[in-house]
Amino acid sequence: MSISTTKQKPPLSMPQIFLERKDRGIAPGALQKDNGAVLRISGDWSVATLHSVERELLSLARKAAATNAILTIDTDNAERLDTGAIFALWQAVGIMEKHGAHVSFHAADPARRALIEEIRGKGMTPVPSLSYGPILYTLNTIGFRIFEHVKIMLQALNFSGQVFLLLGKSILNPTRIRFTALASQMQSTGILALPIVMLLTFLIGLVTMYMGTQQLARLGGQEFAINLLEVSVMREMAPLLTAIVIAGRSGSSFTAQIGSMIANEELAAMRTMGLPPMEFLVLPRVLALILMMPLLTVLSDFAAMFGGWVAAKMVIDMDFRAFMTRFHDVANFNNFIVGVIKAPFFALAISFIGCLQGYRVKKSAESVGKCTTEAVVESLFLVILIDALFALFFAKINI
């Protein structure tokens, strides 16, 4: 039994530069005016390795330019010399010749010599600088910004259409829903977020009740602070603060997770395997947040009520039974309904922005951080805008 082995080529050595006089070797950098010198390059001179000697090459070019040296660049010892390396050499030659140095190439290989001559001058042509007046510069900047924003709006419109189409298909055909992924996202966005959401609304209810009783004590109506707590917390503060916490916690998480998958080319792998990323990644997150946000809002209401009772106990020594009786008497069920109605719309906005920004991530860690920041800022802006529109709408219909 014989085993055939394939002889592998030895790896190419790193690129090197050695400067010597035509009659005897001299140390690199010892150029003198009008001396004849040879710049020998060896090793692998290609785009992949050029960065290791580029700084040394440009430094040598400046020294030769300052001394008006007569220089020959010998390329015979280069194991590989591609167009990128030749382009860099011609750039160095341009620097030297611009200051009066005399430079020539030596290449025994006719093909290499022809390639050097072919590239000659192409990298040395200066790029004309475009100068704009203040008016043209301003118009150009405005046009560029408008173009970028229109492009982003079209991307958002396309993405929203896909999301709503998936939501409609999942309602008509629930078998399309990935229930395992949905349960995982419900746990991540709802159950795990519950402690921080309830703690925050508890503190808000406590502070609202405490400040209300302190201010209304001047009018002798401390018990009316419960009315203030019921209206402000159940109608506005509980759903709004819950959405703000979820936007900072879950919305940023959506962007970071999807963006990291794009940076690691996991979405490309999913498409290669025939798995639709929108159905596997976006739909479970959107549905999970829409289902969990109303529940978080209701629990936030209870946490805020408990915080209000703690403040009432500390300030006016009101027991829990008296507090609940008073709260039951003044509570308006419409305020509770208004707060709960807002929650799914907040959830849709947060999940939409988070997933959209995740899809806009480029293949870099910097892009992940930038899009995550934009997701949080845009989600908060959209949540507050939706809350303001709901306030105007319910005021218009007297609810």
TIRODREN-57442 format. One record per residue (C-alpha): x, y, z. Coordinates in steps of 0.2 Angstrom, whole numbers. Layout:
TIRODREN-57442
+-------+-------+-------+
:    c1 :    c2 :    c3 :
+-------+-------+-------+
:     X :     Y :     Z :
...
+-------+-------+-------+
This chain:
TIRODREN-57442
+-------+-------+-------+
:    c1 :    c2 :    c3 :
+-------+-------+-------+
:     0 :     0 :     0 :
:     8 :    16 :    -5 :
:     3 :    33 :     1 :
:     5 :    48 :   -11 :
:    11 :    64 :    -3 :
:     9 :    81 :   -11 :
:    24 :    92 :    -9 :
:    19 :   109 :    -3 :
:    27 :   125 :    -8 :
:    37 :   133 :     6 :
:    29 :   149 :    13 :
:    35 :   165 :     6 :
:    47 :   176 :    17 :
:    42 :   193 :    24 :
:    47 :   208 :    13 :
:    63 :   216 :    16 :
:    72 :   231 :    10 :
:    91 :   232 :     9 :
:   101 :   247 :     3 :
:   119 :   246 :    -4 :
:   131 :   255 :   -14 :
:   135 :   249 :   -31 :
:   153 :   245 :   -26 :
:   151 :   239 :    -8 :
:   137 :   238 :     5 :
:   132 :   252 :    16 :
:   120 :   254 :    30 :
:   102 :   258 :    27 :
:    99 :   277 :    28 :
:   117 :   281 :    24 :
:   113 :   289 :     7 :
:   124 :   304 :     2 :
:   122 :   316 :   -12 :
:   125 :   310 :   -29 :
:   131 :   293 :   -23 :
:   125 :   278 :   -34 :
:   115 :   266 :   -23 :
:   105 :   250 :   -26 :
:    88 :   247 :   -16 :
:    86 :   228 :   -16 :
:    69 :   221 :   -11 :
:    67 :   203 :    -7 :
:    53 :   192 :     0 :
:    34 :   193 :    -3 :
:    30 :   210 :    -9 :
:    11 :   209 :   -10 :
:    -4 :   218 :    -4 :
:    -6 :   206 :    11 :
:    12 :   210 :    17 :
:    15 :   227 :    11 :
:    10 :   235 :    28 :
:    25 :   228 :    36 :
:    38 :   238 :    25 :
:    27 :   253 :    19 :
:    33 :   265 :    32 :
:    51 :   260 :    30 :
:    49 :   262 :    11 :
:    42 :   280 :    13 :
:    55 :   285 :    25 :
:    68 :   279 :    13 :
:    60 :   289 :    -1 :
:    60 :   305 :    10 :
:    79 :   303 :    14 :
:    83 :   300 :    -4 :
:    73 :   315 :    -9 :
:    82 :   326 :     3 :
:    99 :   320 :    -4 :
:    96 :   320 :   -23 :
:   103 :   302 :   -23 :
:   105 :   292 :   -39 :
:    95 :   276 :   -35 :
:    91 :   259 :   -43 :
:    77 :   248 :   -37 :
:    82 :   230 :   -40 :
:    67 :   218 :   -40 :
:    76 :   202 :   -45 :
:    76 :   195 :   -27 :
:    57 :   198 :   -24 :
:    49 :   181 :   -23 :
:    32 :   189 :   -27 :
:    28 :   207 :   -33 :
:    10 :   211 :   -37 :
:     2 :   227 :   -43 :
:    -1 :   234 :   -26 :
:    17 :   233 :   -21 :
:    23 :   240 :   -38 :
:    10 :   254 :   -35 :
:    18 :   258 :   -18 :
:    35 :   258 :   -26 :
:    30 :   270 :   -39 :
:    23 :   281 :   -26 :
:    39 :   281 :   -17 :
:    48 :   285 :   -33 :
:    36 :   300 :   -36 :
:    41 :   307 :   -19 :
:    60 :   305 :   -23 :
:    59 :   312 :   -41 :
:    48 :   326 :   -36 :
:    63 :   333 :   -25 :
:    76 :   329 :   -39 :
:    82 :   312 :   -36 :
:    85 :   300 :   -50 :
:    77 :   283 :   -49 :
:    77 :   268 :   -61 :
:    70 :   250 :   -59 :
:    80 :   234 :   -63 :
:    71 :   218 :   -67 :
:    78 :   203 :   -76 :
:    61 :   195 :   -79 :
:    54 :   203 :   -95 :
:    36 :   200 :   -88 :
:    40 :   209 :   -72 :
:    48 :   223 :   -81 :
:    33 :   225 :   -93 :
:    21 :   225 :   -78 :
:    32 :   239 :   -69 :
:    31 :   249 :   -85 :
:    13 :   246 :   -87 :
:     9 :   253 :   -69 :
:    22 :   267 :   -71 :
:    13 :   284 :   -69 :
:    -4 :   278 :   -65 :
:    -2 :   279 :   -46 :
:     8 :   296 :   -48 :
:    -6 :   306 :   -56 :
:   -12 :   318 :   -43 :
:   -31 :   317 :   -39 :
:   -38 :   334 :   -43 :
:   -45 :   342 :   -27 :
:   -63 :   348 :   -28 :
:   -66 :   365 :   -20 :
:   -83 :   371 :   -16 :
:   -89 :   388 :   -11 :
:   -99 :   390 :     4 :
:  -116 :   390 :    -5 :
:  -112 :   374 :   -15 :
:  -104 :   366 :     1 :
:  -120 :   370 :    10 :
:  -131 :   363 :    -4 :
:  -121 :   348 :    -6 :
:  -122 :   344 :    13 :
:  -141 :   347 :    14 :
:  -143 :   336 :    -2 :
:  -133 :   322 :     6 :
:  -142 :   322 :    22 :
:  -159 :   322 :    13 :
:  -153 :   307 :     2 :
:  -147 :   298 :    18 :
:  -164 :   301 :    27 :
:  -174 :   296 :    12 :
:  -164 :   280 :    10 :
:  -167 :   276 :    29 :
:  -185 :   279 :    27 :
:  -187 :   268 :    12 :
:  -178 :   254 :    22 :
:  -189 :   257 :    37 :
:  -205 :   256 :    25 :
:  -199 :   240 :    17 :
:  -194 :   232 :    34 :
:  -211 :   237 :    41 :
:  -220 :   229 :    27 :
:  -211 :   213 :    29 :
:  -215 :   213 :    48 :
:  -234 :   217 :    46 :
:  -235 :   204 :    32 :
:  -227 :   191 :    44 :
:  -238 :   196 :    58 :
:  -254 :   194 :    47 :
:  -247 :   177 :    41 :
:  -244 :   171 :    58 :
:  -262 :   176 :    64 :
:  -269 :   167 :    49 :
:  -258 :   152 :    51 :
:  -251 :   150 :    69 :
:  -240 :   135 :    64 :
:  -228 :   147 :    56 :
:  -224 :   154 :    74 :
:  -208 :   147 :    82 :
:  -215 :   144 :    99 :
:  -199 :   139 :   107 :
:  -191 :   155 :   101 :
:  -206 :   164 :   106 :
:  -206 :   157 :   124 :
:  -188 :   161 :   125 :
:  -190 :   179 :   120 :
:  -205 :   181 :   132 :
:  -194 :   175 :   146 :
:  -180 :   187 :   141 :
:  -191 :   203 :   138 :
:  -204 :   200 :   151 :
:  -200 :   189 :   165 :
:  -182 :   194 :   167 :
:  -187 :   212 :   165 :
:  -201 :   211 :   178 :
:  -190 :   215 :   194 :
:  -182 :   232 :   187 :
:  -199 :   237 :   180 :
:  -208 :   234 :   196 :
:  -194 :   242 :   206 :
:  -194 :   258 :   196 :
:  -213 :   260 :   196 :
:  -214 :   256 :   215 :
:  -202 :   271 :   217 :
:  -212 :   282 :   205 :
:  -228 :   278 :   215 :
:  -219 :   282 :   231 :
:  -212 :   298 :   226 :
:  -228 :   304 :   217 :
:  -239 :   300 :   233 :
:  -226 :   308 :   245 :
:  -224 :   324 :   235 :
:  -243 :   325 :   232 :
:  -247 :   323 :   251 :
:  -233 :   336 :   255 :
:  -241 :   349 :   243 :
:  -259 :   346 :   246 :
:  -256 :   347 :   265 :
:  -256 :   365 :   263 :
:  -274 :   365 :   257 :
:  -279 :   352 :   270 :
:  -283 :   339 :   257 :
:  -269 :   326 :   259 :
:  -281 :   311 :   255 :
:  -283 :   319 :   237 :
:  -265 :   314 :   234 :
:  -273 :   296 :   230 :
:  -283 :   304 :   215 :
:  -266 :   311 :   209 :
:  -258 :   294 :   210 :
:  -272 :   285 :   201 :
:  -273 :   297 :   186 :
:  -254 :   300 :   184 :
:  -248 :   283 :   187 :
:  -261 :   272 :   179 :
:  -264 :   283 :   164 :
:  -247 :   289 :   160 :
:  -232 :   285 :   171 :
:  -234 :   266 :   172 :
:  -235 :   262 :   154 :
:  -223 :   276 :   149 :
:  -209 :   271 :   161 :
:  -212 :   252 :   157 :
:  -209 :   256 :   139 :
:  -193 :   267 :   143 :
:  -186 :   253 :   153 :
:  -190 :   240 :   140 :
:  -183 :   251 :   126 :
:  -166 :   253 :   135 :
:  -166 :   234 :   140 :
:  -174 :   224 :   126 :
:  -174 :   236 :   111 :
:  -155 :   237 :   113 :
:  -153 :   219 :   115 :
:  -163 :   215 :    99 :
:  -151 :   227 :    90 :
:  -135 :   219 :    97 :
:  -140 :   201 :    95 :
:  -146 :   203 :    77 :
:  -131 :   215 :    73 :
:  -119 :   202 :    80 :
:  -126 :   188 :    70 :
:  -124 :   199 :    54 :
:  -106 :   203 :    59 :
:  -102 :   185 :    61 :
:  -111 :   181 :    45 :
:  -124 :   170 :    54 :
:  -138 :   177 :    44 :
:  -129 :   173 :    28 :
:  -128 :   155 :    34 :
:  -146 :   155 :    38 :
:  -151 :   161 :    21 :
:  -139 :   148 :    13 :
:  -148 :   134 :    23 :
:  -165 :   141 :    17 :
:  -171 :   148 :    34 :
:  -179 :   165 :    33 :
:  -171 :   176 :    46 :
:  -186 :   187 :    47 :
:  -197 :   173 :    53 :
:  -184 :   165 :    64 :
:  -177 :   181 :    72 :
:  -189 :   196 :    70 :
:  -206 :   188 :    72 :
:  -203 :   180 :    89 :
:  -196 :   196 :    96 :
:  -210 :   207 :    90 :
:  -224 :   194 :    96 :
:  -215 :   192 :   113 :
:  -214 :   210 :   116 :
:  -232 :   213 :   111 :
:  -239 :   200 :   122 :
:  -228 :   204 :   137 :
:  -229 :   223 :   137 :
:  -248 :   224 :   143 :
:  -244 :   212 :   157 :
:  -229 :   222 :   163 :
:  -240 :   238 :   162 :
:  -253 :   230 :   173 :
:  -240 :   224 :   186 :
:  -232 :   241 :   186 :
:  -249 :   248 :   191 :
:  -249 :   237 :   206 :
:  -231 :   241 :   210 :
:  -235 :   259 :   209 :
:  -250 :   257 :   220 :
:  -240 :   248 :   233 :
:  -227 :   262 :   233 :
:  -241 :   275 :   235 :
:  -247 :   266 :   250 :
:  -230 :   265 :   258 :
:  -229 :   284 :   256 :
:  -246 :   287 :   263 :
:  -241 :   276 :   278 :
:  -226 :   286 :   281 :
:  -233 :   303 :   279 :
:  -251 :   302 :   285 :
:  -251 :   285 :   294 :
:  -265 :   278 :   282 :
:  -267 :   259 :   284 :
:  -268 :   248 :   269 :
:  -287 :   245 :   270 :
:  -291 :   263 :   271 :
:  -279 :   267 :   256 :
:  -287 :   253 :   245 :
:  -305 :   259 :   250 :
:  -301 :   277 :   245 :
:  -292 :   271 :   229 :
:  -307 :   260 :   224 :
:  -318 :   275 :   227 :
:  -308 :   287 :   216 :
:  -302 :   275 :   203 :
:  -308 :   277 :   185 :
:  -307 :   261 :   175 :
:  -304 :   271 :   159 :
:  -287 :   277 :   165 :
:  -282 :   259 :   167 :
:  -289 :   254 :   150 :
:  -280 :   269 :   142 :
:  -263 :   264 :   150 :
:  -265 :   246 :   144 :
:  -271 :   250 :   126 :
:  -254 :   260 :   124 :
:  -243 :   246 :   129 :
:  -245 :   235 :   113 :
:  -241 :   250 :   102 :
:  -226 :   254 :   113 :
:  -220 :   236 :   111 :
:  -222 :   236 :    92 :
:  -212 :   252 :    90 :
:  -198 :   246 :   102 :
:  -196 :   229 :    94 :
:  -198 :   236 :    76 :
:  -184 :   249 :    79 :
:  -173 :   237 :    88 :
:  -174 :   224 :    74 :
:  -172 :   237 :    60 :
:  -156 :   244 :    68 :
:  -150 :   226 :    70 :
:  -152 :   223 :    51 :
:  -143 :   240 :    48 :
:  -127 :   234 :    56 :
:  -111 :   232 :    46 :
:   -98 :   219 :    49 :
:   -89 :   228 :    63 :
:   -90 :   230 :    81 :
:   -91 :   249 :    80 :
:  -106 :   247 :    69 :
:  -115 :   236 :    82 :
:  -112 :   249 :    96 :
:  -118 :   264 :    84 :
:  -134 :   255 :    79 :
:  -137 :   250 :    97 :
:  -136 :   268 :   103 :
:  -147 :   274 :    88 :
:  -160 :   260 :    92 :
:  -162 :   266 :   110 :
:  -163 :   284 :   106 :
:  -175 :   281 :    91 :
:  -186 :   270 :   102 :
:  -187 :   282 :   116 :
:  -192 :   296 :   104 :
:  -205 :   285 :    96 :
:  -212 :   280 :   112 :
:  -214 :   297 :   118 :
:  -222 :   303 :   102 :
:  -234 :   289 :   102 :
:  -239 :   293 :   120 :
:  -242 :   311 :   115 :
:  -253 :   306 :   100 :
:  -263 :   295 :   112 :
:  -265 :   309 :   124 :
:  -272 :   320 :   110 :
:  -283 :   307 :   104 :
:  -291 :   302 :   120 :
:  -293 :   320 :   125 :
:  -302 :   323 :   108 :
:  -314 :   308 :   112 :
:  -316 :   313 :   130 :
:  -309 :   298 :   138 :
+-------+-------+-------+
